[in-house]
Amino acid sequence: TTEIYTLSLHDALPISRVLRFPTAADHDCRLLPLPFSFPLGEHDFTNVYVHVDGVLGFGHPGLPEHPAEPPFAVRVPATHPATWLAPFWADMAIDPALGTALDPASGRVWTLPLADAATGATNGCVVAWEGLRVGTNSAASASFQAELRADGLVRILHGAFEGVEDPGALAVVGVWNAAGGWASSAFGSGLVVPGRALRPW
């Protein structure tokens, strides 16, 4: 088993671990170099696009079409180069009032490298979205994270959802594969349970 790393909103975090976005607001993304090679589908990736809206993009900074209702049978061409992991894809933003992603009270996205216990070599990382505002409700926030490992393991942990009665009804959780379509997804299905870890495969 591997450990899921969690931090509360008030835990100290080195500034170097907090990701800065162009406007620290809605729909932003930034490229994050990975300290290891991550296999996904038929490709290996050494960087990932981290979206404020709770998506990790591999191969392209854009997003696939957001499915509107089950069974999420949205398709892309088989030759499409991009693949996405959606730990919690929803309309979210870092509080623009503060204009920075460094204050945990405004929400922040951070990353943490993971090392092999036996060799000490970096073989994974955690990307965490912490206290991001959900939609237009300033009182609603979401915290969750994704763990990626060099052997292809993916784990998603949903943390605290403040002011959100049914997180699953607001978000897509799943994998968009390069061959086209969602491999798994949730939309009000009860899959989003605070404190529970998911493994897409």
C-alpha positions as CSV (number, residue, x, y, z in Angstrom):
1,T,0.0,0.0,0.0
2,T,1.0,3.6,-0.4
3,E,0.4,6.6,1.8
4,I,-2.0,9.3,0.9
5,Y,-0.6,12.7,1.9
6,T,-3.0,15.2,3.3
7,L,-2.6,18.7,4.7
8,S,-5.1,20.9,6.5
9,L,-5.8,24.4,5.3
10,H,-3.6,25.7,8.1
11,D,-0.6,23.4,7.8
12,A,2.7,25.0,6.7
13,L,3.7,24.4,3.1
14,P,6.9,25.6,1.4
15,I,6.1,28.3,-1.2
16,S,8.0,26.3,-3.7
17,R,5.4,23.5,-3.6
18,V,2.4,25.9,-4.3
19,L,1.6,26.2,-8.0
20,R,1.1,29.8,-9.3
21,F,-1.5,30.3,-12.1
22,P,-1.6,33.2,-14.6
23,T,-4.6,34.9,-12.9
24,A,-5.1,32.6,-9.9
25,A,-8.7,32.4,-11.0
26,D,-11.2,30.3,-13.0
27,H,-10.2,28.0,-15.9
28,D,-6.5,28.6,-15.5
29,C,-4.0,25.8,-16.1
30,R,-0.2,25.5,-15.9
31,L,2.4,23.0,-17.0
32,L,4.0,21.0,-14.2
33,P,7.2,19.1,-14.9
34,L,7.1,15.6,-13.4
35,P,10.3,14.3,-11.6
36,F,9.6,10.9,-13.1
37,S,8.2,9.3,-16.2
38,F,4.4,8.6,-15.9
39,P,2.9,5.9,-18.2
40,L,-0.6,6.5,-19.3
41,G,-2.2,4.6,-22.2
42,E,0.4,4.1,-24.9
43,H,2.5,7.1,-23.9
44,D,4.9,8.1,-21.2
45,F,4.7,11.7,-19.9
46,T,7.2,13.8,-18.1
47,N,4.9,16.8,-17.5
48,V,1.2,17.4,-16.8
49,Y,-1.2,20.3,-17.3
50,V,-2.8,21.1,-13.9
51,H,-6.2,22.8,-14.3
52,V,-7.7,24.9,-11.5
53,D,-11.0,23.1,-12.4
54,G,-9.7,19.8,-11.0
55,V,-8.3,18.1,-14.1
56,L,-4.9,16.8,-15.0
57,G,-4.2,17.0,-18.7
58,F,-1.5,14.9,-20.5
59,G,-0.4,15.9,-23.9
60,H,-2.6,19.0,-24.3
61,P,-3.5,22.1,-22.2
62,G,-7.1,22.1,-23.4
63,L,-10.0,20.1,-21.9
64,P,-12.3,17.5,-23.5
65,E,-16.0,18.2,-23.8
66,H,-17.6,18.2,-20.4
67,P,-20.3,15.5,-20.4
68,A,-23.7,16.7,-19.4
69,E,-25.4,13.5,-18.3
70,P,-24.9,9.7,-18.2
71,P,-23.5,7.6,-19.8
72,F,-20.9,10.3,-20.7
73,A,-20.4,8.7,-24.1
74,V,-18.4,11.7,-25.5
75,R,-16.0,10.6,-28.1
76,V,-12.8,11.9,-29.6
77,P,-10.9,10.6,-32.7
78,A,-8.8,7.5,-31.9
79,T,-5.7,9.4,-33.0
80,H,-6.3,12.2,-30.4
81,P,-3.0,12.6,-28.5
82,A,-4.3,13.8,-25.2
83,T,-5.5,12.0,-22.1
84,W,-7.1,13.5,-19.0
85,L,-7.6,12.4,-15.4
86,A,-10.4,14.2,-13.6
87,P,-10.1,13.8,-9.8
88,F,-13.0,16.3,-9.4
89,W,-13.9,18.3,-12.5
90,A,-16.1,21.2,-11.6
91,D,-16.3,24.9,-12.0
92,M,-13.8,26.1,-9.4
93,A,-11.5,29.0,-8.7
94,I,-8.9,30.3,-6.4
95,D,-10.3,33.3,-4.5
96,P,-9.4,36.2,-6.8
97,A,-9.9,38.8,-4.0
98,L,-6.4,38.0,-2.7
99,G,-4.8,37.6,-6.2
100,T,-2.4,34.9,-5.1
101,A,-2.3,31.2,-4.5
102,L,0.0,31.4,-1.5
103,D,-2.6,32.0,1.2
104,P,-4.4,28.8,2.1
105,A,-7.5,30.8,3.1
106,S,-8.0,31.7,-0.5
107,G,-7.5,28.2,-1.8
108,R,-4.4,26.8,-3.3
109,V,-3.0,24.0,-5.6
110,W,0.2,22.3,-4.5
111,T,2.4,19.4,-5.4
112,L,4.6,17.0,-3.4
113,P,7.1,14.6,-4.8
114,L,7.0,11.0,-3.4
115,A,10.1,8.8,-3.0
116,D,10.6,5.0,-3.0
117,A,11.0,3.9,0.6
118,A,13.8,1.4,-0.3
119,T,15.9,3.4,-2.8
120,G,15.0,7.0,-2.0
121,A,14.4,7.7,-5.7
122,T,11.5,9.9,-6.7
123,N,8.8,7.6,-8.1
124,G,5.6,9.7,-7.8
125,C,3.9,12.9,-6.8
126,V,0.7,14.2,-5.3
127,V,-1.2,17.1,-6.8
128,A,-3.7,18.6,-4.4
129,W,-6.5,21.1,-4.8
130,E,-7.2,22.6,-1.4
131,G,-10.0,24.8,-0.4
132,L,-10.9,26.0,-3.9
133,R,-14.2,27.9,-4.3
134,V,-16.9,25.9,-6.0
135,G,-19.0,27.7,-8.6
136,T,-20.2,31.2,-7.6
137,N,-20.9,30.2,-4.0
138,S,-18.2,31.9,-1.9
139,A,-19.1,29.7,1.0
140,A,-18.6,26.4,-0.9
141,S,-15.1,24.9,-1.2
142,A,-13.5,21.6,-2.3
143,S,-10.3,19.8,-1.3
144,F,-9.0,16.7,-3.0
145,Q,-5.9,15.2,-4.5
146,A,-4.4,12.8,-7.0
147,E,-1.4,10.5,-6.5
148,L,0.6,9.5,-9.6
149,R,3.3,6.8,-9.5
150,A,6.0,5.8,-12.0
151,D,4.4,2.4,-12.3
152,G,1.2,3.9,-13.6
153,L,-0.7,3.7,-10.3
154,V,-3.3,6.5,-9.8
155,R,-5.2,7.2,-6.6
156,I,-7.7,9.9,-6.0
157,L,-8.6,11.1,-2.5
158,H,-11.6,13.3,-1.9
159,G,-11.2,15.4,1.2
160,A,-13.4,18.1,2.7
161,F,-16.3,19.7,0.8
162,E,-17.6,22.7,2.7
163,G,-21.0,24.0,1.8
164,V,-21.4,21.3,-0.9
165,E,-24.3,19.0,-0.1
166,D,-23.7,16.5,-2.9
167,P,-20.2,16.8,-4.4
168,G,-20.9,14.1,-7.0
169,A,-23.7,16.1,-8.5
170,L,-21.3,18.9,-9.3
171,A,-18.4,17.1,-10.8
172,V,-17.1,14.6,-13.2
173,V,-14.6,12.0,-11.8
174,G,-12.9,9.8,-14.2
175,V,-10.5,9.1,-17.0
176,W,-10.7,10.2,-20.6
177,N,-8.5,7.8,-22.6
178,A,-6.6,8.6,-25.8
179,A,-8.8,6.1,-27.8
180,G,-11.8,8.3,-27.0
181,G,-14.5,8.4,-24.3
182,W,-14.7,8.2,-20.5
183,A,-13.3,5.1,-18.9
184,S,-15.1,5.9,-15.7
185,S,-17.1,8.8,-14.4
186,A,-19.4,10.0,-11.7
187,F,-22.1,12.6,-11.7
188,G,-24.3,12.5,-8.6
189,S,-23.7,8.7,-8.3
190,G,-22.3,8.8,-4.8
191,L,-18.8,8.0,-6.0
192,V,-17.5,11.2,-4.4
193,V,-17.2,10.4,-0.7
194,P,-15.0,12.6,1.6
195,G,-12.2,10.6,3.1
196,R,-12.3,7.7,0.6
197,A,-9.6,6.9,-1.9
198,L,-10.4,5.8,-5.5
199,R,-8.3,3.8,-8.0
200,P,-9.5,4.2,-11.6
201,W,-7.8,0.9,-12.5
